[in-house]
Amino acid sequence: MSTVTTTTTTSTTLSADLTNSSSSYIPRGPVEAELTFLSSPEDGSVPFHYVEDPPEGHPKYNYGIVQHKVQIDDIRGYENEYNLDKDAFDTVRNVASATTYLTFDSDEEVQKLYYPEVEQLLLEKVPGAHRVIIFDHTIRRQDPEANRQPVMRAHSDQTDRAAETRVRLHVPDPKDAEEALKGRYRIINVWRPINGAVQSFPLAVASAASVQDSDLMPVEHRYPNRTGETIGVKYNPNLRWKYWSGMSNDERLLLKCSDTKNGVGQRVPHTAFVDPRTPEGAKPRESIEVRALVLG
């Protein structure tokens, strides 16, 4: 297992980062930026969030929201030092794809053309994987009119209970589902930009090797007809935040959100963030994340 090395940059490069005004400039290297975290409800109650309008007399959510400036290191050039078991994230470069930008204008085209690519990628790149079930995707666009925008809050997608529910929901045969629950299963998101190298709202991840259970806060995700669970992240200065500068269309970031194997990183907190070095006129970020149940 390799030792994590903190990315550094020369003062000359840093000076160029801070003064470059070209709209095509891609920020690289370590950066200090504000991230948004959650804090526990003051009354000690179970944290919750209503996905739609809450019942009359109830707040939309009951937890606190706080911001802290943190150091975020660039893993560009250090990709091989990170892996799913240790850090709960991994990188894949030079991915051949038959998809075009227009593919991502249609959910049907995404499912038809892009899902098979993601399935094959996970089978090839995730050690031990023998079956992949993709259950949904989200396209995010940095546009006030977009249905889904970059998430500006540190979080992880599934609790252990929510992951178990996903197995029962997405493995068609109940007997197969029960058998799958006896073995190792993971939920992994495959994240990529769809409109070229990321200049704005990059994705930060916190290495699972730096995460304690006390940093994570299960939150009830209340829908009108059911209640799910997500995970909020509390501020801890010991969390080691990373990002992969200038991610391009042929690169993939694998984000593990749940794992039943003991002794490995279970999940990776992640969030979009505002990079203060983003140049004026930078291309708005557009990205897709595909969520998959990985058996084995």
N, C-alpha and C positions, 0 to 999 in steps of 0.2 A: 504494500500500500504506500503510495507516494505521499510526500509531505507537502502540505499546502504552502505555497509561496505567495506572499503578498506582492501584488503587481505594483511596480514603481514606474515613474517617468522622469525624464530629465527636466530641469527648469526651463531649458530652451523650448522643449515640446510643450510644456505646460503654458508658457508664455504665448506660444502660437495658438493653443487652444482657447485662451482667454481673449485674444485680440482678433481672431479670424472672423471676418464679417461676411464671407461668401455664403450665399443661401444654400450652396451645395455642400457646405462643410459638414463633416461627420465627427461629432465629439468622441474622443477616445481618451483612455487613461483614467486614473482614479478621480473621483469627484465627491464633493460634499453636497448633499441634497436633503430636502425635507421629505420624510415619509410619514404616512398617516397610520396610527395604531389605534387599537381599542383598549378601553379600560373597563373593569368589572362594574356592574351596577352598584351604586352606593348602598342600596338597601339589601344587598346580598341575594337578590332574586336571580332566577335563571335568565341569562341573557337571551333576548329574542329580537326578531326583526320581522315585521309584516311585509310580505312581498308586494301585496296590493294595499288598498286603503284599509287601515285598522278599524276594528269595531268602534262605535261611538264611545268616546270617553277614554280610549286607550291611545298611548303614544305609538308612533311608527316604530320606534326601537327604544330600548331602556338602558343601553350601555353608553359609556363615555367615548368620545373621539378626541385624540390628542395627536399633536405633531411634534416630531423630533428631527433634528438635523443629524445625519449619520454619514459615515464614510462608506462609499460604495466602490469597490475595486473592480477593475476591468480584467476579465479572464482571457481577453484576446491574446493569443500567443502562449497561453497556459492551459489550453483546453484539456490536455491529457491528464491534468492533475485532479480532475473531478470525475465522479462516477455515481451511479444510482444508489449503490449500496452504502457508500460513505456520506455523500452529500445530498442524496435524493434528487439530484439533477444531473444531466449529462448533455453533451453536445454532439451533433453530427454535422459534418461538413460535406460539401460537394455532392449533394443529393440530386440525382437526375429526376426530372419530373416532366410529365406530359401535360400538366395543367397550364393554362394561361390565365391572365388577369380576369378575363371574362368568365372563367369557370366560377369565380367566387361571387358572381352576381346572382347565382341560382343555387338554392339548397339542393335541388335535385341533381344538378351537375356536380356539386361538391361530393355528394354521396356516391354518385356513379363513377367519377373520375379520380377524386382525391382520396376517398376512403380506402380503396385497395392499395394505394401507395403507402398510406400510413400503416395499414395492417402489415404489409410486407416489411416495412422499416422496423416496426416493433419486434416482429419475429426474428429479424436478423440482428438487431442491436441490443435486445434485452436478454441477458443471460437466463437460461432456463425456460423462457417463454415457449409454450407449445400451442396456445390458442389465444386469439385476440378478438374481442367483441367490442366494436365501436358503437357507442350509444348516443352521442350527440356531438355537436360542434357549435362554436360561436365565432362570428366574424365581428371584429371591433374596428370602428373607424373614428378617428379623431375629428369629428364633425358634429356640431350641435344638432344637426338634423338626423344623425344616425340613430338607429334603434339601440345599438350597444356601443359604448365608448370604452376606452381603457379604464380599468378599475384602479382607482387611486386610494387603495386601502390594503394594508398588509393582511393576507389571509391564506388559508389553505382550503381546498374545496370540500373534502369529505372527512367526517369523523369515521372511526372504525365501524360504528353501527350503521352509518349511511353507506359505507362501502359494502357491508354484508347485504344490505337491502338491495344494492345494485346487482349483486350476484343473483339473488332470488328473482329480481325483476328482468334481467337480461339474458340469463341462461334459460332457453326455452323449456327444456324438459326438467320438471321438478326433481327427478332423481339425479340428473346430471348436476343440477345446482347444489344439491346436498353433498354430492361427491366433491364438487369443486370447493365447497366450504371447508372440507377436511384438509385440503392442500394449500399451497401458497397461491395467493392472488394479489394483484396490485392494480391500482388505478393510476394510469399515466396519461398526462396531457402532452400532446405534441404541438408545440407553438412555433409559428413562423410568421415573418412579414409576407405580404402579398403584393406590395408596390415598391419593392426595392429596398436598399439599405436604410435601416432605421436611423433617423436623425433626431426625432422628437419622441417624448413619452416612451423611452426604453423600459424594458422589464427588469426589475431587480429581484434577485432570489437570495435567500439566506441559507447558507450551507446547513444541512441537517446536523452536521457534526457540532454545530454551535448552539443548537436548539434544545431547551429543556421543556419538559411537560408543562411546567409552570408558566412558560411563555405563551401557551396556547389556550384559547378560550372557546369552548363549544358554544355555538349560537343557534337557537331554534329558528329555523327559516319557515315562517308560518304562511302557508297558502290557504285559500278558502276551504279546500277539501282535504288537506293533509299537512303534516308538519315534517320538514326535513331538518337536517343539521349541516351547518358549515363550521368553519373554524376561524375565529379572529385571532390576531396576533397582538400581544402586549409588548410594550417597549422594553427592551433589555439591551443595555449598551454592549453586552458581550456577543450579541448576534453578529455574524460575519456576513455582510451584504456584498453581493457580486452582481455584475451585469456583463453582457457580451456585446461589446460596442459594435455598432454598424452592422447588425445582423442582416444578411441578404436573403434573397428568395431561395437560394440553394442550401441554406443552413436550417437546422432544426434544433430546438431546445426541448429536451425531454424533462417534464416536471412530474415527479412522483408525488401523488396526493394521499396514498395509503399503501400499506404493505403488511402482510400478516407474518412475515418472517421476523423472528427475534434477533436482536443484536445488530441490526442494520438501521440506517436512517429511514424513518417511517414516512416523512413528508417534508416538503420544502415550502416554507412561507414565501410568498411572492407578491409583487405589486408593481404597477407602473409608477413612474416618477417623473417629475419635471426636472430635466437637466438644465441648469442655469447657463450652460454653454451653447445651447441650441441656437443657431443663428436665426435672425429675423428672415421670414420668408421660407423657412425650412418646409420640406414636404411633410404633410400630416401623416401620422402613422396609420397604417392599415394592417391588420393581422388576423390570423385565424388560429384558434386552438381546437384541437380534436381530442375528445375524451374517450379513453378506451379502458376496458377491463382486460387485464393481462393475466391469464392463467398459467401457472407453472413458475 
